[in-house]
Amino acid sequence: MSKLSTQSRKSIPKGEFGLPEQKKYPMPDRRHAANAKARASQEEHRGLLSSADKKRVDNKADKILDRKSG
C-alpha cells in the first residue's frame, strides 16, 4: 500500500474518509479501504472506536471494495 503524504491526504475529498467529519480512515483506493476496515476493528477492540463508527467505516469500505472488484 502506498503511504499517503500529508499533502495528498489533505487533497482527499471528505467523502472519501470512513469518518469524514473527523477526516479519519482515508479510502482513496481498494488497499486503503481494506486497511481502514482492519484499523477500525483494532480500534474498536481497544475501546477507542464505537461500534456505530466501526460500522460506518466498514460500510464505506465495503462499497469501495465491491465497486472496484467487478
N, C-alpha and C positions, 0 to 999 in steps of 0.2 A: 504494500500500500504506500502510495506516495504521501509524504508528510506535507501538511498544509503550512505554508509560510504565514506569517502574521498578515502580510498584505493580501494574500489570496483568500485567507479566512475572512478578512474584512470585506472582501468583494463578493462573498457568497450572499445571495438574497436571503432574507429572514425566513422565507418559506421553505428553504432547503435545510433547515435545522429541525431536529426532533422536538426541541423545546424552543420555538422561535422567540418567545418573549424574553428568554434568558440567553439566547444565541449559544445553546449547548447542543452537542451531538450533531455536528455538521454531516450532511449526507449529499455531497455533490456527485457521488458515483456509487456503484454497487459495493465496492470494497469498504467505503466509509459507512454505508448503510449496515452492512454485516457487522462491522466493528462497533457501530453505535448500539446495536442490539446486545452485543456481548458486554460492552461497558455498562449499559443500563442495567443488565442483570446483576453485574457485580455490585454496582452502586445500591441497587435495591436490597441485595443480600446483606450489605454492610449497614443498611439502615439510613443511607444518605439520599435515597430517592424513593418517593412514594410509589405505591403500586399503580396508582392512576397515571402518574407521569411515565412510568415504565411502559404502561400500555400504550400511551400516546407515541412514545419513541418506537415501540415495536410496530404499531400500525403504520406509521410513516415509513419505516424501513421496509416493511413487507410490501407496501405499494411500489417502492423503488425496485426492490428485488424481483417482484413479479413482472413489473412493467418492462424491464430490460432483459428478462430471461427468455423471451419467446422469440 
